[in-house]
Amino acid sequence: MKWFEQVKELSRKPWIAVVIVTLLVVTTPLRTQASDHVGLPDGLTLKLGTLCPVCGMKVGGELGAEAIYAYSETKLVGFAGASASVFENGSVVGFDGARCLFVYNTIPKRFGIDVTKIKHSYVTDFATRKFIDVNDAFFVMGTKVLGFMGYDLIPFSTKAHAEQFMTEYGGKRIIQRSSARPEDVDRPKKE
């Protein structure tokens, strides 16, 4: 039977067509929006869906996206931007957020790595959804906008964007990698 004859036959049973169309509409965007790899600025790729070595969450979350924004009604409440460290040998380690990348680099003994072998580290800019070098980023810490694991550092490529975000969503301060302290990447103590 040719496809148009099959469609004609289905039109006699409208409930089947509704089910098929619904399945196509619901599942197609999930499969086509996300790729399993995302390009990094140095030409290498980060594999989404791998487990973050720090927290165990999937890099890119269940959606497999380099940047995920969460809303409650119309209010932004969450952001998860994939991060990555690239080693001299070309291996790439992915993280579910900037905070995990900082923890990984701050406590190398826990993860059995030599941080001197890391060639580049990247975070996802909140505003552009593009990877930027961690050394050039401005991070808003202590904001009400949470990552997958709660408190996170929200990265921006410009200080002006970070300040604008802080004005709208709060935050304790803006840091850069060079000014980050261990307590900046630690989970905040309950007050």
C-alpha positions, -999 to 999 in steps of 0.1 A, spaced: 0 0 0 14 34 -9 19 60 18 -9 82 6 -33 53 7 -22 46 43 -28 82 52 -63 80 36 -70 48 56 -58 66 88 -81 95 81 -111 72 86 -97 66 122 -90 102 134 -80 91 169 -49 72 154 -39 103 135 -41 124 167 -19 100 185 7 99 157 8 137 153 10 142 191 39 118 193 57 135 165 52 170 179 62 159 214 93 138 206 107 155 175 119 187 192 137 168 219 156 148 193 164 176 169 172 205 192 202 189 210 233 174 195 254 149 214 286 170 208 291 207 210 321 226 195 346 243 218 366 275 207 398 255 202 382 232 176 377 202 199 343 190 210 325 183 243 304 152 245 271 160 261 254 134 283 286 123 300 287 124 338 303 154 355 332 141 375 325 164 404 287 160 410 277 131 388 250 150 369 248 147 331 267 174 312 240 192 294 213 177 315 185 154 303 180 178 273 216 174 262 220 211 256 250 233 264 228 259 281 195 253 299 173 281 314 146 272 339 116 294 345 88 295 371 60 311 353 79 340 337 106 344 363 141 330 356 150 306 384 177 284 370 206 282 346 229 254 337 257 260 313 281 232 304 318 238 311 349 220 299 386 215 306 409 205 277 441 187 285 474 189 266 468 154 252 435 165 236 412 149 261 381 169 272 364 167 305 329 181 308 311 196 337 275 205 343 283 240 354 310 266 362 311 257 399 320 221 391 348 232 368 362 253 396 360 225 422 377 201 398 406 226 393 408 236 430 410 201 445 431 181 419 441 153 443 404 143 447 401 137 409 437 124 403 446 152 378 475 174 372 461 209 367 493 220 349 483 197 321 451 216 314 455 236 283 421 255 282 390 257 303 357 270 290 324 281 305 291 289 288 283 326 287 248 331 302 240 359 277 252 344 244 251 306 251 287 305 236 317 290 252 342 315 266 376 311 282 373 308 319 401 333 324 382 360 306 348 354 323 331 374 349 311 352 374 281 363 395 281 344 427 254 340 453 225 348 430 190 334 434 193 317 400 204 281 407 222 255 387 214 217 385 230 212 420 218 244 436 242 273 441 264 279 410 286 306 394 269 324 365 294 333 338 294 363 315 319 375 288 316 411 300 315 428 334 286 450 322 265 419 315 274 405 349 265 437 367 232 439 348 223 403 358 232 411 394 209 441 394 180 420 382 187 386 400 208 395 430 242 381 439 269 386 465 297 397 441 314 394 408 346 374 406 370 363 380 391 331 380 421 350 392 402 364 422 383 332 431 388 319 466 381 283 477 351 296 497 337 311 465 332 277 450 322 259 482 285 254 489 273 283 510 268 275 546 232 275 559 225 307 577 
